[in-house]
Amino acid sequence: MTTLRVWAPNATAAEVVTSAGRVPMRSEDRGWFSVEAPPEAADGYQFSLDGGPPRPDPRSPWQPDGIDRVSRPLDDGAFTWTDATWHGVHLPSSTVYELHVGTFSEAGTFDGVIDHLDHLVELGVDIVELLPVAEFPGRRGWGYDGVQPYAPHHAYGGPAGLARLVDACHNRGLGVVLDVVYNHLGPSGNHLPAFGPYFTDTYRTPWGDAVNVDGAGSDEVRRYLIDNACHWLERYHLDGLRLDAVHAIFDMSALHVLEELAAEVDALSARVGRPLWLIAESDRNDPRVVLPREAGGYGLHAQWSDDLHHAVHTLLTGEQEGYYADYGTVAHLARALQDGWIYGRTWSPARQRHHGKPAAGLPGWRFVVSTQNHDQVGNRALGERLVHLTDVPRAKLAAGLVLLSPFVPMLFQGEEWGASTPFLYFTDHPDPELGEAVRRGRREEFKDFVQPDDVPDPQDEATFRRSCLRWEERLGGEHAELLAWYRRLLALRRHAGLAAGPAGAHRVAFDEAERWLVLERGRHRVVANLGPTPRRVPVGGAGEVVLASGPVELDGGDVLCPPWGLAVLVGP
Amino acid sequence: MTTLRVWAPNATAAEVVTSAGRVPMRSEDRGWFSVEAPPEAADGYQFSLDGGPPRPDPRSPWQPDGIDRVSRPLDDGAFTWTDATWHGVHLPSSTVYELHVGTFSEAGTFDGVIDHLDHLVELGVDIVELLPVAEFPGRRGWGYDGVQPYAPHHAYGGPAGLARLVDACHNRGLGVVLDVVYNHLGPSGNHLPAFGPYFTDTYRTPWGDAVNVDGAGSDEVRRYLIDNACHWLERYHLDGLRLDAVHAIFDMSALHVLEELAAEVDALSARVGRPLWLIAESDRNDPRVVLPREAGGYGLHAQWSDDLHHAVHTLLTGEQEGYYADYGTVAHLARALQDGWIYGRTWSPARQRHHGKPAAGLPGWRFVVSTQNHDQVGNRALGERLVHLTDVPRAKLAAGLVLLSPFVPMLFQGEEWGASTPFLYFTDHPDPELGEAVRRGRREEFKDFVQPDDVPDPQDEATFRRSCLRWEERLGGEHAELLAWYRRLLALRRHAGLAAGPAGAHRVAFDEAERWLVLERGRHRVVANLGPTPRRVPVGGAGEVVLASGPVELDGGDVLCPPWGLAVLVGP
């Protein structure tokens, strides 16, 4: 049987609590306590500090009954991996597919995802990115309210379910990346403050106290996060992690926790013999995040760039509210495609300051880009996908821009067939007061855009149900047409050498007044009409149309492009 | 006459107010207002926003009557510089002398400092570092409560006085560095919040709201700071700035304001044709502060390293309270002398976390070191200098360690003769409530060390008076002996090529039990007995004693060193 350990630097005594009663733990160095697990712990245990109430293990690997209940140790022999021949995935040549376990399949579980993996293989993506699966309150949620960062959610199938999913992905040649949240814990069920100085009030995040990674006691908090990353990558054979909102991880110490994390994950990668990818969500437009450590960077491998999304979204929808005020011209899109991000020390009206730093010299694969993702769809009052706001031609155009971009593209579940289902914000807080607060907050947030009564109730199970994909619809009509388009784009990307390229290997030309743009990648030119009327786009010389979203004609050195049309030329 | 400008982004209208009344200002781009100065402005002006009360100019270059009164423009022709042949000072080969204008001389003014410059030249230092001179409340203070960052304090002699001092220094071959405070403004007389978003509550400093260098409106706040640096360097011909507590400047944006500042000061340096030095006070032990920008650093030129001070102070006094708990062994001192700082990702008991990052590869001149400075002396309840806590032999030992170190040494006014005067904490807040709060805070801060009634009252002018140097005492007795020792050390440093060296060009050996340490710098060896009993120190081979703090003997390969003795050997 295993040893149970817990860090509780302010406690004088600690006990492990099982169905058989309490067993005192030994005090060790620097605030740690340990004990040989009593046999009953295999069915569930908690920790009690100084005679206080039992609480789940902060590093609980499994909460079979939810956040506030017992923790369970993992049984190392319980799952037999069959991915021995898996040697990892290569991010720079990959396309990512973001999915939410609860709404992706009918079952809403890890096993449910497995049922649809063949669809992803046929689609042509390379990596599945899971929204956070760490135990969060209730049975339904996006996952960003997690409070047990080491435990795969019980409602999704727990540790065994996650292992089965990763194994199944690897057997189909798909890599798996997991979204992890290191900037805060959820508002309900967070027991960490009872155990130690995990949080600080020196800095503020939009979601509560910041995680303490640079104050007294922060060594162990950093260890907690870094061990967590290694736990997922090693135990569950994951291929990488997507780090949520790293700009809300406040670290003023000499060694940023992201730098330390990246160095340890690189070392783990060498040890396990396959690449392990760290992808940051950062709104700083700061090259330091992905610059190598020897160049003064943190050495994460890639980061999301929302600029491309915003540029495409504003052009295609005409929306200009909030931060969309910073976007809306063809020039914005051109800049995003050329440089990876638009704001590289440029005045941002929405931020009311200059923003970012030039990305010059970063290769394309440092940027993960999308025109739809859980945030951009789900953080709308009504959870509309791009196709709901526009039409099939514009959905095709957006797909072409992101899938033929010189970056790492990412799709969002159902995007590929223009799913009719929205992706709404849903929760399942057991605490009725918190549930009501979330409900009110949501209505308040969108009061300038939507009648409060029209904002779906996040706590209502129907809101979750409405967000579940309807797989049957992909087979017919415009859904099927769109799906075929995505497959063709992904096939072209793969077979024509259009994966993410080195810095400066592509060129963008555009005409603001005429609303066209041409992205040149080697012998390929992607021609886009970003307006509602037919356009003549000069491409200077002939070539062959190898893919087009609608009826396209070549006329001398020009391409005649239908409204919102996209075409790919090769040669001469 | 000049143009007056002010940034007031939230105001609808602005006026300049003089003895002749109010004159409306023109609204310009991005929240600026401007007006041709009316003739009466030469005698004093203020700004009024939206018809509100007149307030001093945030960029006031002169507050002839103190913080809350009128601002005055500078008359460009008022001072005739005579330092045309001055081409700057070379920090790496320099020794710095920190002084406080108010207590350095009998007059307590810039002109008073001039009276004693010949003493500094004879002593052998190269750079005068002035504690902050920006206008602060009242007539007496250390200067860290400044609220008019552009205005030399009126009680010190205002702009003309500062110009005379710098000119006089340059004419004697002395450089001048000014201490500037960019992390907060003083608690009284701060009018900036009325003008714009200069502050943020996203981060907390020990002294109040942090300066807003990364939020909405921060472009102009950064401009305010960077223009301030250039203002001092250019208008007053300064040779550098010492940036107070840069660890309390919170900037999470992609371009740290210190990096932007350093780049602009480097550009100014090229323009004015002389070196301009930026020296950070940082408690992060973070090489990024001084690493070149092309290596991912901010590119400041040097930073204070308090680790050497703490190592020497604990060894010589035996004090172990507070952060001194992290120091106290000969090994600590050896590490500080070898690496520049001790905590380079090392466990710090006082901080309860690992601290810093290795300084490996940084040349010695990146570190400014001292065994006494305004903080370490003045932030004691009774303001004791090292010699007050120990004795002349230990004062000589400390001086030898810092002045023969491979770093840039800094002395604190009066240290060189073991001044009998303390350096106490003193203020002159006109606001009686604030004065009382400061008084109470000081008694509270030291309640575990000193009877509250024994803590000098900061508001009492006598506390300031007690801190003023008594120049006559330096000529006699142990004061004169110590002064001669400092002169010999500085002469040796200068003439024996012992200025700050490249990384790795020196070696340290030590014996913890025997409490000796040998610092080897080329052909020179500095031998230190860090204990109260005579020691035999093995130096492996003969040599010549070129300097010793007391009676030293060579015996074979050993040096016989008196208690707390220091000797310098050269050769063989």
Interface residues (C-beta under 8 A of the other chain):
Chain A: D201 T202 Y203 R204 D214 G215 A216 G217 S218 D219 H247 F250 M252 S253 A254 L255 R284 N285 D286 P287 R288 L291 A295 G296 G297 R345 W347 R351 Q352 R353 H354 H355 G356 K357
Chain B: D201 T202 Y203 R204 D214 G215 A216 G217 S218 D219 H247 F250 M252 S253 A254 L255 R284 N285 D286 P287 R288 L291 A295 G296 G297 R345 W347 R351 Q352 R353 H354 H355 G356 K357
